[in-house]
Amino acid sequence: MQADTATLTLRALRRIMRATEIGSRQLAAATGLTPSQLLVLREIDARDAATPGAVAQALHFSQATITTIVDRLVALNYVQRQRSERDKRQFHLSILPDGVKALDDAPDPLQMTFTDRFGRLQAWEQAMILASVERLALLMDAQNIDAAPLLDSGLIDRSEPA
């Protein structure tokens, strides 16, 4: 019985990993973006004159990760950087028309669907799922791996979709 439960659990984990891969491929095909790039683009679009620091804080990414992702978005002509008039050390980020089009073309990311559905669960059920997933991370020796709150595989700040 225990081996059957382990096998069923591994299958469920594999389905989650595959769903993540499929979602990333759909996003890449529609926009050429990685999930983390899309998140950053959405965060910039949602703010008026966003700063890299504010985007990093909102998404729980490091400043260095945001810099790498923004460099890619600038190269794609999706975002522009402008020096602050008041503080020349600071930059403001704003979305460009190509970035707006990419957002319009982007499929609904898997993590947005997850977050919406997860938010509709009862608090006890959310806590149970969190405890179970944290326990899985321990069982797989993954508890100390740095991970952003992002359903994606591979490096967060990679420049190309997987």
Secondary structure, 3 states (H helix, E strand, C coil): CHHHHHHHHHHHHHHHHHHHHHHHHHHHHHHCCCHHHHHHHHHHHHCCCECHHHHHHHHCCCHHHHHHHHHHHHHCCCEEEEECCCCCCCEEEEECHHHHHHHHHCCCCHHHHHHHHHHCCCHHHHHHHHHHHHHHHHHCCCCCCCCCCCCCCCCCCCCCCC
